[in-house]
Amino acid sequence: MENKDQLKSFFDSPFAEDYINCTDHLVRKSVTGISASCELLREFAEKKGGKAEQELIGGIMTACCELMRNAELSRALSAPLPEEQELTAVRTDIFLSEFARRCKAAAGGRCSIRTGKLSASAVRTDRSALRFLLLSFVRRRLLGNESGKTEFIVECGENDKNVEIKITASGTFVDFDDFGQPDIFSGYHRQVCLGLAERAGASAAVDDHCLTVTIPLSRGDSGLIAEAPAPESEGGFFDSFNIMLRDLSERK
């Protein structure tokens, strides 16, 4: 469990790619059917049911989020490292402001995320991998502080030819092996962060209190600086925020 190359070796193997593709299809097919059934049950509960029925349906949808979390992280970590042309242009202040807002909403009051100084910098990255990277840190901190609310601050600034994104958590962190979670990723937190950073076209340094992500500046996308802020797409119920944080919001 402590071998730092163990997780990377698995996800780099041909077996892992085939296995993950198979289970990914099975999970998504099952979740689609379950969530469609839940919508029909919800309509029925609104007419003839009560609070208990609504809570039961909510619990089923949360379980679906947990299935999707493992599927999404497995797919992200087994994906080939991106070529430069596959990365998309991102303006860091817009991306991080939206991240803070949506993270707080999905966690249901378990955390507060304040934005510090945010540079309007242009980078090229994989948005999904970067989002999962930041969310993995937030999730682990919330799991290690089940007794109350966790406060975070997220900031970014240019440093030489790079942009540094830093998210810092306050309070005491209790480090358990897996926090009682059934997924394997909590036991390999640092390796998961490094793997996601690679796929975001970045590098990362992580400890119990802080995650720092370094992404090269994209000089060719300077036009992004003049863009009017526009929110990120919400992505539906099974977006990255819900699948990473929804179950934690129910442990308040």
Backbone as a ProteinNet text record, in pm:
[ID]
protein_1_A
[PRIMARY]
MENKDQLKSFFDSPFAEDYINCTDHLVRKSVTGISASCELLREFAEKKGGKAEQELIGGIMTACCELMRNAELSRALSAPLPEEQELTAVRTDIFLSEFARRCKAAAGGRCSIRTGKLSASAVRTDRSALRFLLLSFVRRRLLGNESGKTEFIVECGENDKNVEIKITASGTFVDFDDFGQPDIFSGYHRQVCLGLAERAGASAAVDDHCLTVTIPLSRGDSGLIAEAPAPESEGGFFDSFNIMLRDLSERK
[TERTIARY]
81.1	0	83.6	208.2	289.8	378.3	386	469.8	416.6	497.5	449.8	423.2	483.6	465.1	354.5	296.3	200.2	76	19.4	-102	-74.1	35.3	70.9	92.8	161.5	187.8	58.1	-36.5	-164.2	-236.8	-249.6	-325.7	-255.3	-125.2	-51.2	-54.1	-107.6	-105.1	-220	-197.2	-304.3	-425.4	-403	-514.6	-605.5	-545	-624.6	-713.8	-659.7	-739.2	-861.9	-842.1	-955.1	-1054.7	-1003.2	-1090	-1171.1	-1105.7	-1173.5	-1277.5	-1246.1	-1344.1	-1468.4	-1447.2	-1560.2	-1644.9	-1581.2	-1655.8	-1716.9	-1648.6	-1703	-1835.7	-1838.8	-1962.8	-2072.6	-2037.4	-2136.1	-2191	-2103	-2146.6	-2237.8	-2197.2	-2277.1	-2412.9	-2414.7	-2541.7	-2633.6	-2576.6	-2656.7	-2705.9	-2617.4	-2655.1	-2761.9	-2751.6	-2852.8	-2990.2	-2994.3	-3121.8	-3175.9	-3088.2	-3131.4	-3182.4	-3107.7	-3147.9	-3276.9	-3297.5	-3423.7	-3540.7	-3518.6	-3623.4	-3651.6	-3546.5	-3563.4	-3647.3	-3633.9	-3713.8	-3862.1	-3892.9	-4032.4	-4082.8	-3999.2	-4036.9	-4055.3	-3972.5	-3983.3	-4116.6	-4156.8	-4285.8	-4399.7	-4389.2	-4492.6	-4492.3	-4371.7	-4360.2	-4413.1	-4394.4	-4444.3	-4596.9	-4660.3	-4806.7	-4864.4	-4800.2	-4862.6	-4771.2	-4645.7	-4552	-4529.4	-4422.3	-4388	-4239	-4194.9	-4053.8	-3966.9	-4014.1	-3935.4	-3904.9	-4004.5	-3984.6	-3884.5	-3894.5	-3802	-3658.9	-3642.3	-3508.8	-3451.8	-3538.2	-3492.5	-3442.2	-3516.5	-3475.3	-3343.8	-3332.1	-3207.8	-3089.7	-3112.6	-3006.6	-2962.9	-3059.1	-3025.7	-2940.9	-2977.9	-2902.8	-2762.5	-2749.8	-2616.6	-2531	-2590.5	-2516.4	-2471.2	-2554.5	-2515.8	-2395.8	-2392.6	-2278.5	-2150.5	-2161	-2042.3	-1992.7	-2083.9	-2044.2	-1975.4	-2032.9	-1977.3	-1841.3	-1820.1	-1690.4	-1578.3	-1598.2	-1494.9	-1476.4	-1585.5	-1575.6	-1500.5	-1533	-1469.9	-1321.9	-1287.8	-1147.4	-1066.6	-1124.1	-1054.7	-1030.3	-1131.1	-1115.2	-1012.3	-1016.3	-922	-778	-755.6	-619.7	-564	-651.2	-604.5	-594.3	-638.1	-632.4	-487.6	-454.7	-318.4	-285.8	-159	-118.9	-150.7	-209.8	-257.4	-144.2	-166.8	-78	-115.2	-23	-45.1	-172.3	-196.4	-312.5	-444.8	-438.4	-560.2	-604.8	-518.6	-552.6	-633.8	-720.6	-806.3	-765.6	-797.9	-761.2	-853.3	-793.8	-867.4	-815.1	-906.6	-865.2	-880.6	-771.6	-767	-862.9	-880.9	-968.6	-1113.2	-1157.5	-1294.8	-1312.6	-1217.2	-1225	-1231.4	-1145.2	-1136.9	-1253.1	-1303.6	-1421.3	-1541.4	-1560.4	-1669.3	-1646.6	-1522.1	-1489.9	-1531.4	-1495.8	-1528.1	-1678.7	-1752.2	-1897.5	-1964.1	-1929.2	-1997.1	-1953.5	-1830.3	-1781.6	-1859.3	-1876.9	-1949.8	-2094.2	-2158.3	-2296.6	-2309.2	-2218.2	-2226.6	-2199.4	-2113.5	-2077.7	-2185.8	-2288.5	-2403	-2369.9	-2282.3	-2248.9	-2133.4	-2075.2	-1961.2	-1832.8	-1830.3	-1709.4	-1743.6	-1649.7	-1658.5	-1528.5	-1539.4	-1421.5	-1415.2	-1311.4	-1291.4	-1185.3	-1207.3	-1107.1	-1016.8	-886.5	-788	-758.3	-634.9	-595.7	-593	-666.7	-674.7	-624.3	-515.5	-464.6	-546.3	-570.3	-643	-542.4	-497.3	-390.5	-446.2	-379.9	-419.8	-332.9	-397.2	-326.1	-398.4	-327.3	-389.6	-385.9	-503.3	-513.5	-630.5	-641.5	-761.4	-851.5	-961.4	-1048.1	-1097.5	-1137.6	-1193.7	-1088.7	-969.3	-863.4	-824.6	-815.8	-781.5	-890	-1015	-1125.5	-1123.8	-1102.9	-1096.9	-976.8	-867.3	-749.4	-780.9	-840.2	-875.6	-981	-1078.9	-1184.6	-1132.9	-1031.6	-974.7	-914.4	-848.7	-792	-903.1	-1004.3	-1116	-1184.8	-1208.6	-1277.2	-1197.9	-1068.6	-987.9	-989.3	-981.9	-984.7	-1118.5	-1227	-1357.8	-1373.4	-1319.1	-1325.3	-1245.7	-1137.7	-1054.6	-1102.6	-1218.3	-1272.8	-1424.4	-1470.1	-1614	-1688.9	-1617.8	-1685.5	-1738.2	-1697.5	-1741.4	-1710.5	-1721.8	-1703.9	-1555.3	-1510.9	-1372.3	-1367.2	-1273.2	-1256.5	-1135.3	-1156.3	-1050.2	-1030.8	-910	-885.2	-815	-862.5	-801.3	-751.2	-631.3	-569.2	-477	-439	-344	-267	-147.5	-64.5	43.2	94.3	198.5	335	414.3	548.8	641	719.2	806.2	721.1	736.1	662.3	544.2	509.1	402.6	295.4	183.2	79.6	73.2	72.6	58.3	-81.6	-153.6	-284.4	-264.4	-310.8	-292.1	-426.2	-458.7	-577.3	-532.4	-566.7	-519.7	-638.5	-626	-732.4	-688.8	-783.8	-756.4	-801.8	-764	-811.2	-723.1	-764	-688	-729.8	-631.6	-658.5	-626.4	-722.1	-702.4	-679.7	-561.7	-523.4	-551.8	-659.2	-687.5	-651.5	-637.4	-596.7	-699	-826	-927.1	-1054.6	-1059.5	-1175.5	-1303.1	-1288.9	-1406.2	-1471.1	-1401.4	-1459.6	-1430.1	-1522.3	-1500.8	-1412.5	-1384.6	-1307.5	-1157.8	-1080.2	-936.8	-862.4	-920.8	-846.3	-806	-883.1	-849.5	-719	-681.4	-556.5	-434.1	-456.8	-346.8	-361.8	-394.1	-430.2	-320.6	-197.5	-89.3	-69.4	-74	-54.5	-168.7	-291.8	-405.9	-386	-343.4	-321.3	-214.3	-104.8	3	-42.1	-119.6	-169.3	-265.6	-354.3	-448.8	-376	-272.8	-195.8	-129.3	-72.6	-9.2	-109.5	-230.9	-331.9	-393.1	-366.1	-407.8	-297.2	-186.9	-74.9	-3.7	-0.4	51.5	139.5	193.2	260.4	194.9	211.3	143.7	231.1	213.6	273.6	161	151.4	37.4	83.6	25.6	41.2	-95.9	-100.7	-228.9	-305.6	-237.9	-301.4	-306.6	-231.9	-221.7	-196.2	-258.8	-231.8	-185.9	-70.1	-18.7	-6.9	-69.5	-69	3.6	101.8	179.8	151.9	105.9	70.8	146.5	207.8	278	181.8	227.3	150.1	136.4	24	0.2	7.2	122.3	141.7	57.3	27.4	-48.8	-195.3	-243.7	-385.5	-406.4	-325.7	-335.8	-471	-543	-675.1	-774.5	-746.1	-835.7	-845.3	-740.2	-737.4	-847.2	-883.8	-985.3	-1126.9	-1140.1	-1272.6	-1359.7	-1489.5	-1585	-1605.5	-1611.3	-1630.8	-1757.6	-1744.6	-1859.9	-1854.3	-1966.2	-1964.3	-1937.9	-1878	-1858.6	-1993.6	-2000	-2121.4	-2150.3	-2276.9	-2312.7	-2293.1	-2317.3	-2284.7	-2386.7	-2506.1	-2608.5	-2588	-2676.5	-2671.1	-2539.7	-2490.4	-2367.4	-2244.9	-2238.6	-2117.7	-2009.8	-1888.9	-1776.3	-1796.1	-1865.7	-1886.2	-1979.3	-2088.7	-2181.7	-2119.2	-2050.1	-1999.2	-1883.7	-1815.1	-1705.5	-1749.4	-1857.7	-1888.6	-2028.7	-2120.8	-2261.3	-2276.9	-2207.2	-2223.4	-2174.8	-2077.1	-2025.5	-2123.7	-2205.5	-2301.9	-2408.1	-2426.4	-2527.8	-2474.8	-2348.7	-2291.4	-2282.9	-2348.8	-2341.6	-2393.5
-122.1	0	125.9	115.2	234.4	255.5	156.6	169.1	280.6	386.1	503.9	478.2	369.2	339.9	239.6	185.4	75.8	119.9	232.4	280.4	317.5	388.5	429.6	308.5	206.4	86.2	17.5	13.1	-50.3	24.2	156.3	232.3	242.8	219.7	221.9	88	-16.2	-149.7	-168.3	-248.7	-277.4	-343.1	-428.7	-493.4	-389.3	-289.5	-187.7	-113.7	-81.3	-8.6	-88.9	-217.8	-302.3	-319.7	-343.6	-365.2	-239.6	-124.5	1.4	34.8	11.4	36.7	-48.5	-173.5	-265.1	-221.5	-197.4	-158.9	-19.3	68.9	201.9	193.9	110.4	91.9	34.3	-63.9	-127.8	-29.6	48.6	145.4	250.8	305.9	412.1	360.9	240.4	180.7	160.2	109.3	83.5	213.6	312.9	440.2	510.3	501.9	562.7	501.6	368.5	301.9	332.3	331.3	358.8	501.7	597.8	738	767.4	701	718.5	664.4	550.6	494.6	586.1	648.8	739.7	861.4	907.7	1021.3	985.9	863.5	819.1	803.9	747.8	733.8	869.6	966.7	1099.9	1165.6	1147.2	1202.1	1138.9	1007.7	937.8	986	1002.2	1044.3	1185.2	1270.5	1407.7	1411.2	1313.7	1309.1	1234	1121.8	1036	1001.7	1037.5	1001.1	1113.9	1101.5	1203	1223	1279.3	1312.2	1186.9	1080.6	957	901.6	904.3	853.8	941	1072.5	1163.4	1140.4	1118	1092.9	961.4	861.2	732.9	748.5	822.2	845.5	923.3	1022.6	1098.8	1010.7	914.8	821.8	733.4	691	609.6	691.1	816.8	901.7	930	942	960.1	836.1	718.1	594.1	587.9	638.5	644.6	737.3	846.6	938.2	868.2	781.5	709.7	612.6	546.8	460.8	542	656.5	740.2	797.4	821.4	874.1	776.1	650.3	552.1	535.6	540.3	527	644.3	765.8	884.7	893.2	864.9	869.5	760.7	642.4	534.4	573	628.8	668.2	779.9	876.3	988.1	940.8	850.6	807.4	709.3	645.5	552.2	617.9	742.7	812.8	839.7	835.9	869.6	1014.1	1041	1178.8	1263.2	1380.5	1459.1	1522.8	1533.2	1613	1760.2	1847.4	1990.6	2036.8	1986.3	2031.7	1980.6	1883.6	1830.4	1911.2	1996.1	2078.3	2199.3	2248.4	2361.5	2485.3	2601.3	2728.2	2757.4	2799.9	2830.9	2961.7	3045.5	3164.1	3133.1	3141.5	3086.5	3153.6	3285.6	3351.8	3308.2	3291.6	3245.7	3101.3	3016.8	2875.6	2856.7	2925.7	2906.2	2970.8	3081.8	3143.5	3050.8	2990.8	2895.5	2770.2	2726.5	2609.2	2633.5	2748.2	2779	2780.9	2842.5	2853.6	2716.5	2636.2	2509.1	2404.4	2414	2323.5	2344.1	2468.3	2501.2	2452.4	2468.7	2425.9	2274	2200.6	2054.4	1994	2058.5	2005	2029.7	2105.2	2123.3	2182.6	2281.9	2346.7	2284.6	2174.2	2111.2	2192.8	2286.2	2365	2505.2	2595.1	2726.8	2751.2	2799.2	2822.2	2969.4	3033.2	3176	3191.8	3284.6	3312.4	3424.7	3400.6	3504.5	3578.7	3618.8	3688.1	3589.9	3622.2	3536	3612	3566.3	3631	3586.7	3678.9	3647.5	3595.1	3472	3412.5	3312.6	3301.5	3205.9	3081.3	2966	2837.9	2742.6	2638.3	2530.6	2405.2	2346.4	2233.4	2144.9	2032.2	1948.9	1991.4	2058.1	2114	2007.7	1894.1	1788.8	1733.7	1706.8	1653.6	1754.6	1882.4	1985.5	1996.8	1990	1999	1880.9	1759.3	1641.7	1648.4	1704.5	1719.9	1806.6	1922.6	2011.7	1948.7	1883.3	1820	1703.9	1632.4	1521.3	1571.7	1687.3	1746.2	1790.3	1857.2	1902.7	1783.2	1678.6	1561	1498.4	1481.6	1419.3	1503.3	1635.1	1720.9	1711.7	1705.1	1693.5	1558.5	1453.5	1322.7	1320.9	1399.1	1403.8	1502.6	1564.7	1661.9	1648.6	1530.4	1502.9	1573.8	1628.9	1688.2	1828.5	1890.7	2027.8	2077.3	2206.6	2272.1	2299.3	2277.9	2304.5	2429.9	2515.9	2638	2623.9	2666.6	2663.2	2802.9	2828.4	2947.5	2902.3	2951.6	2918.2	3046.6	3041.1	3158.4	3113.3	3207.1	3174.9	3299.9	3278.9	3390	3340.9	3431.3	3397.1	3397.6	3297.9	3283.9	3243.6	3339.8	3317.2	3278.3	3156.9	3114.1	3024.8	3020.6	2931.8	3007.5	2939.7	2985.1	2884.1	2932	2846.1	2863.1	2752.8	2748.3	2682.4	2747.8	2693.4	2691.3	2575.1	2563.9	2514.2	2590.8	2565.2	2543.9	2446.2	2414.7	2453.7	2502.6	2536.8	2423.4	2430.3	2333.1	2210.8	2120.6	1997.8	1887.9	1816.8	1707	1575.4	1482.5	1350.2	1250.9	1192.3	1106.6	960.8	906.6	763.8	701.9	568.8	503.1	520.5	500.4	507.4	576.3	627.5	700.3	617.5	483.9	398.4	397	448.6	453.6	325.3	281.7	158.6	175	297.9	314	313.1	266.7	249.6	382.2	486.5	609.1	683.7	669.3	739.7	688.6	564.5	509.9	550.5	611.6	653.2	800.9	881.3	1020.7	1094.7	1085.5	1160.2	1111.5	979.6	925.6	965.2	969.7	1014.8	1160	1244.3	1385.8	1402.2	1328.7	1339.9	1289.9	1181.8	1129	1223.3	1283.6	1380	1505.1	1547.4	1664.8	1640.4	1523	1490.1	1503.6	1455.2	1458.1	1595.3	1685.1	1824.7	1909	1844.9	1918.4	2001.8	1952.3	2029.5	1941.2	1999.6	1925.8	1966.2	1883.5	1911.1	1873.5	1948.2	1915.9	1918.8	1814.5	1804.6	1755.4	1814.1	1762.7	1767.4	1750.3	1742.8	1874.7	1984.8	2115.9	2197.7	2158.2	2244	2162.4	2204.3	2150.2	2265.4	2249.1	2349.3	2286.8	2348.2	2300.6	2403.6	2358.3	2447	2413.7	2514.4	2497.1	2601.7	2561.9	2660.2	2765	2888.5	2995	2966.1	3002.8	2984.1	3119.6	3152.4	3283.7	3301.5	3191.3	3202.3	3230.4	3226.2	3248.7	3376.3	3478.4	3602.9	3670.9	3639	3696.5	3659	3549.2	3508.7	3615.1	3693.2	3791.6	3895.2	3922.3	4023.7	3967.3	3836.2	3774.7	3825.2	3840.2	3866	3736.6	3740.5	3617.9	3545.6	3414.3	3330.4	3207	3164.9	3049.5	2920.5	2824.8	2692.3	2623.1	2530.2	2452	2369.9	2363.1	2293.6	2142.5	2082.5	1942.2	1841.5	1883.1	1789.9	1738.4	1646.7	1597.5	1527.4	1446.1	1370.3	1448.9	1575.2	1651.8	1616	1664.9	1627.3	1669.9	1780.5	1829.4	1737.4	1696.8	1606.5	1469.9	1415.2	1279.4	1275.9	1388	1391.4	1433.2	1512.1	1571.2	1545.6	1500.2	1489.2	1399.4	1284.6	1194	1257.1	1348.1	1412.8	1513.4	1573.7	1673.4	1611	1478.9	1410.1	1361.9	1394.1	1351.9	1465.7	1576.3	1693.1	1657.4
0	0	0	50	61.2	-61.4	-149.7	-268.3	-357.1	-374.6	-446	-593.4	-648.8	-790.9	-815.7	-708.2	-723.4	-799.5	-762	-827.6	-972.2	-996.5	-1131.9	-1221.4	-1169	-1247.9	-1288.1	-1195.6	-1227.8	-1339.3	-1324.4	-1422.6	-1557.8	-1560	-1685.9	-1758.2	-1693.6	-1753.4	-1852.7	-1958.4	-2055.8	-1990.9	-1890.2	-1821.4	-1758.2	-1693.8	-1626	-1724.7	-1840.9	-1940.6	-1982.1	-2010.8	-2051.6	-1937.2	-1817.6	-1702	-1671.2	-1672.9	-1641	-1746.7	-1873.6	-1979.9	-1961	-1921.8	-1902	-1782.4	-1669.4	-1549.9	-1565	-1637.6	-1661.2	-1736	-1839.7	-1916	-1827.2	-1744.8	-1658.3	-1555.2	-1494	-1392.7	-1454.7	-1568	-1630.7	-1677.6	-1731.7	-1774.4	-1654	-1543.8	-1423.4	-1361.6	-1351	-1290.1	-1372.8	-1504.3	-1590.1	-1563.8	-1554	-1527	-1388.6	-1288.6	-1151.1	-1137.1	-1193.7	-1179.3	-1255.1	-1369.7	-1442.3	-1359.6	-1295.3	-1209	-1091.1	-1038.6	-924.5	-962.7	-1085.4	-1129.7	-1131.8	-1176.4	-1175.3	-1032.3	-946.1	-805	-738.4	-777.1	-719	-755.4	-880.7	-923.6	-844.7	-823.4	-747	-601.3	-543.7	-403.2	-382.6	-481.8	-469.3	-463.1	-528	-530.9	-410.6	-374.7	-273.3	-155.4	-166.4	-60.7	37.8	114.8	214.2	221.8	331.9	349.1	349.2	410.4	419	280.7	194.1	58.1	-18.4	-1.2	-68	-19.8	110.2	165.5	113.7	97.6	44.8	-98.6	-179.5	-318.2	-321.1	-232.7	-224.4	-187.9	-99	-60.5	-176.4	-258.1	-375.4	-473.3	-495.4	-587.5	-533.5	-402.6	-343.6	-365.7	-352.4	-378.4	-524	-613.6	-755.1	-774.7	-698.8	-705.8	-662.3	-561.2	-515.2	-621.4	-691.1	-802.2	-912.5	-942.4	-1047.9	-1008.3	-879.9	-836.2	-869.8	-835.8	-866.7	-1017.2	-1091.9	-1236.9	-1298.6	-1255.8	-1312.7	-1276.4	-1151.3	-1111.3	-1181.6	-1196.1	-1266.6	-1411.7	-1475.6	-1615.1	-1630.7	-1537.6	-1545.2	-1526.8	-1430.9	-1400.6	-1502.8	-1579.3	-1682	-1818.9	-1829.7	-1958.4	-1997.6	-2127.3	-2170.8	-2135.3	-2112.2	-2086.3	-2208.7	-2189.7	-2303.8	-2384.4	-2513	-2598.3	-2581.2	-2614.2	-2596.6	-2666.5	-2786.8	-2864.3	-2807.2	-2716.9	-2656	-2535.4	-2481.8	-2367	-2411.8	-2324	-2358.6	-2278.6	-2334.3	-2271.5	-2153.1	-2043.6	-1920.1	-1862.5	-1814.8	-1740.8	-1592.8	-1520.3	-1384.9	-1287.7	-1296.3	-1199.2	-1215.8	-1339.4	-1364.6	-1318	-1354.8	-1319.5	-1168.6	-1094.8	-949.9	-875.5	-925.4	-862.9	-873.1	-989.8	-1007.8	-924.1	-915.7	-834.2	-689.3	-635	-495.3	-472.7	-564.8	-550	-553.6	-651.6	-670.7	-567.8	-522.1	-419.2	-290	-252.3	-130.1	-138.4	-255.3	-272.6	-263.8	-326.8	-329.3	-192.7	-113.3	18.3	122.3	89	177.2	312.2	315.8	441.4	516.5	463.5	530.2	515.5	420.1	401.3	354	376.4	317.2	244	118.9	36.1	0.1	46.5	20.1	-86.7	-177.2	-279	-232.4	-241.5	-214.7	-343.2	-359.7	-481.1	-597.4	-703.4	-821.5	-943.1	-1000.3	-1120.9	-1241.3	-1332.9	-1457.2	-1558	-1535.3	-1614.9	-1714.5	-1827.6	-1930.9	-1920.8	-1908.1	-1907.8	-2001.5	-2041.1	-2117.1	-2030.7	-2009.9	-1917.7	-1956.8	-1890.2	-1898.3	-1783.3	-1813.6	-1709.6	-1612.5	-1667.7	-1584.2	-1487.8	-1537.5	-1451.6	-1344.1	-1380.8	-1283.2	-1175.8	-1217.7	-1122.4	-1026	-1078.7	-992.3	-897.4	-944.1	-858.9	-737	-759.5	-649.6	-558.3	-619.8	-540.7	-456.3	-505.4	-428.3	-298.4	-304.6	-183.6	-88.1	-141.8	-58.3	7.4	-68.3	-14.8	100	81.7	186.8	313.8	298	416.1	488.6	414	477.5	547.7	487.8	551.8	681.7	686.7	806.3	910	885.2	980.1	983.6	1022.1	1020.7	1132.3	1227.4	1342.6	1316.8	1209.2	1186.4	1047.3	1030.6	902.4	877.3	754.5	716.5	629.5	658.3	580.3	488	364.1	264.4	206.7	157.5	77.6	-49.5	-162.5	-290.6	-354.5	-408.1	-469.4	-581.3	-666.4	-772.2	-811.7	-863.3	-907.1	-1001.7	-1081.2	-1176.8	-1109.1	-1146.3	-1092.1	-1206.6	-1254.4	-1369.1	-1490.8	-1540.9	-1659.4	-1624.2	-1497.2	-1451.6	-1375.1	-1355.7	-1263.5	-1150.1	-1028.5	-911.7	-853.9	-847.2	-782.4	-647	-543.5	-408.3	-335.8	-280	-196	-59.2	42.4	178.4	271.2	360.1	455.1	595.9	672.6	812.1	902.2	1028.9	1125.7	1136.8	1223.9	1251.4	1155.1	1102.3	1010.5	1079.3	1082.2	1141.8	1029.1	1023.3	911.6	944.1	884.6	891	757.4	755.8	632	520.7	554.3	448.4	493.3	615.6	666	659	655.8	647.9	510.9	410.8	277	199.5	113.6	39.1	-83.8	-128	-250.3	-220.3	-318.4	-301	-301.5	-360.1	-384.7	-257.6	-150.5	-27.7	32.8	3.5	55.3	-23.8	-140.4	-227.9	-263.8	-164.5	-193.8	-270.6	-224.9	-290.9	-433.9	-454.4	-588.9	-682.8	-628.7	-708.4	-751.8	-658.7	-691.7	-798.4	-785.3	-884	-1021.3	-1021.9	-1149	-1217.4	-1140.4	-1197.9	-1246.2	-1172	-1213.8	-1348.1	-1366.7	-1495.6	-1609.7	-1586	-1691.3	-1709.6	-1616.7	-1631.8	-1693.9	-1734.2	-1789.7	-1685.6	-1561.2	-1448.9	-1361.6	-1255.7	-1149.8	-1018.7	-916.3	-789	-671.4	-563.3	-434	-332.8	-249.8	-158.3	-22.5	82.2	217.1	283.6	415	483.4	484	463.2	477	348.8	246.4	128.5	2.3	-105.4	-238.5	-327	-391.4	-483.4	-621.6	-719.1	-857.3	-943	-1019.2	-1104.9	-1251	-1326.1	-1467.4	-1549.6	-1660	-1743	-1798.5	-1801.2	-1865.7	-2013.8	-2069.5	-2213.2	-2281.4	-2330.6	-2392	-2518	-2585.4	-2710	-2690.1	-2563.9	-2537.4	-2457.9	-2484.6	-2409.4	-2427.9	-2536.4	-2559.3	-2451.1	-2377.5	-2268.8	-2159.9	-2143.5	-2036.5	-2054.4	-2178.1	-2205.5	-2205.3	-2184.7	-2187.2	-2073.2	-2099.7	-1991.1	-1915.1	-1781.3	-1703.5	-1744.3	-1759.9	-1793.1	-1706.7	-1646.6	-1557.2	-1632.1	-1560.7	-1616.3	-1633.2	-1729	-1748.5	-1622.4	-1583.6	-1460.8	-1470.9	-1587.4	-1608	-1559.2	-1515.1	-1473.1	-1331.8	-1287.9	-1149.8	-1119.1	-1212.6	-1189	-1235.7	-1194.7	-1224.9	-1122.9	-1145.9	-1061.4	-916.4	-892.1	-755.4	-677.6	-739	-671.2	-645.7	-744.9	-725.5	-625.9	-606.1	-509.6	-369.7	-358.6	-229.8	-176.6	-258.7	-216.2	-94.4	-91	22.9	152.9	144	264.8	319.7	232.1	277.7	367.4	357.9	436.3	570.9	602.6	730.6	829.5	801.3	889.3	1027.9
[MASK]
++++++++++++++++++++++++++++++++++++++++++++++++++++++++++++++++++++++++++++++++++++++++++++++++++++++++++++++++++++++++++++++++++++++++++++++++++++++++++++++++++++++++++++++++++++++++++++++++++++++++++++++++++++++++++++++++++++++++++++++++++++++++++++

